[in-house]
Each structure stands twice: as C-alpha cells, then as structure tokens.
Amino acid sequence: MRYPSSGAPGPGEEVEITLDGMPVEAPLDKRSLNAIRYRLECIALGQQRVLCSLNIDGKAADLFEPLSPQKMFFRVEGETVGLNETAVLVLKKAARQVGKARTSVEQALTLVLINGNAVAKELWWELARQLKEPVLTLSLLPENNLGSLNGGVSLTQLRRWQLEQVSVIMQDVDEACQREDTIHLSNALENRVLPWLEKLNELVLLWHETVLAASRLGIKRDPGF
C-alpha cells in the first residue's frame, strides 16, 4: 500500500517519512517527532497494524519511552506488525529492558565500591526492580511453539525457571548487601547478575528472530500470537 507523500518540503524543512518503506505525508508540524509518531501510529491502526519500530536518521528510537525533542532530523522510518503479531512488540520491550538493566548493573559495579553501604543498598534495590521487568514482560507471551527451541520445554515452564532464577539471584545479592565491605556486592553483581542478564538477552533475541522469520514466511501461529 502506498500512502500520500508530502510533496516538496520548504527550504531547510525537508523531512522524509516512511512507513513500511512507503512515503507518508508529513503532519502540519513536520519538525515535531511526537507529531510524526502520532501520524504513523494513526495510519498503522487504520490498517489494523501496530507501530513496532521507529528509526530517526538511522538510529532506533525507544517506543516504550517518551521521544526527546530533537530539532535536527531528516529521515523518520516506521515499521509495523499485524495485530496477530504483537509478540514482536513484547519481545522488543523485553530486549530493551534487559539492555537497560545490563547498563545499570555495569555502572553499579563501580558505584557500589566508591559509596558507603547504605548508598550501595539503595542502588541494589533499584537494580532489583529492573531485573524483574523483562521477566514480567515475557509473561505476556502466549504459549506457542517457541518452546521447541529449548528441547521441547514449554514457555510456561521457562517463565517459571526465569522467576526462580531471579529469586535465587536476588537472595544471593541480598546476602552480599549485608556485609560491610561493598566489594562483595560488586562481585555478586558481576558474577551472578550480569551472566544471567546475558543469557536472558540471548534467549530474547533468539525468540525475536524466530518470530520475525516466521512472520516473513507467513507461518501461522496461535490466534493470540
């Protein structure tokens, strides 16, 4: 489907906007990313689809966070998925949450060492919240044949294991927090939390690639998927 193009923009105001590779007419406020995003979302919903990614001058934007004001940009590219392919959105959100948690943990490795025990505990409590977010997001995935990638283990069982792993890891780190020397907390973050996040990231990326490949090939999945 081809959407109406915006025609020739004014001098110094050129913005190329596409949705699924097709040109889109710019909104009246073509210099507002939020206005452009709103227009793309409206077009997508009108086609029974959902905006799943947004690239601004080739850089991916986080659709799960407010867009930051940006005066200079020249190309906005949106991609959509069908309403029966919302697992892509769930997996994208989980992947971003894992990435955010990894960054926070890496930064905390040093911060807990240069701050006192009380501050270190506060840092850990915030990290603990971030650790739970991707697991809870993945709980929104319906049962499907993704489990076959893991020796036939069901998605429900995998989610249970992930929750159990998070619980055990949090208990281990809590014990490290009780010790006076914050190096124990730093070591727990590096040796327990980061490896788990890396494995979770690999799993999420594998599922995401599988869902996208199935979508391109037109493989039918459960109605809820």
Steps between C-alpha positions, in 0.01 A plus 500: 500500500626848413420790729466862381839668482557848635622651178791745491580637847604855560866607509680370807194297603546183302399190695459163335239286673426138412288222645590144400710651221217711356510885506264668746358851492660710772279653773458877518769514767757306301782600737337323797597136550196445718271633228665270244477202732133574567428511126680171437314333787166623366576368151611166643187460712287585198657203325443269801870511580723632779809719476784276623815696417605856422837601358609864501787566261585130522497486880237289674268685738356340812125484446449411864642835614396859416683638197750770587461832314739511206531804276715350224393180326444415135361148476243314710427135418223304665424130484183320601379154595153351474278479806554122498878553521517699823756255641754709308411801713524299822843365405625843393396644835664213689822543301515871583432430868782243507734746330409776744552267797841389370613860462382584852676197648826579318490856635420374850811280512709808568239712676451250782874501564540875530189552715410388848297193586173695532531652151605162358183342636286771339674435168431127529132548584458706183688238299279225644194677362658518154590130510139399546365716216605286197383179669159654569484630143576154361209366704275675246612257228235234430583130478629405152762287329792715616549240769630258236816709482576396855474122480120504492470682833180702518506878517314482830775285652770731365332798661481316830870420481580864425302616804671241715841608372424866570385410851817302577726770356325770701543297819873457427547871437297586809745293706791691343328826596508401866879495505688815593746493211311603183743302285285195575201674342705604198621140456145366528381739233784406268497123556130431557288774348687585179537138377127442554411817308727396213330161473156659519599744227609213273169323558291810426697574181460139384124513552479838329687376192282189490176699514619739228611214275166325545318824420697549177430142394132535582504220758175496692510499876247481778231770474637673809844522349 
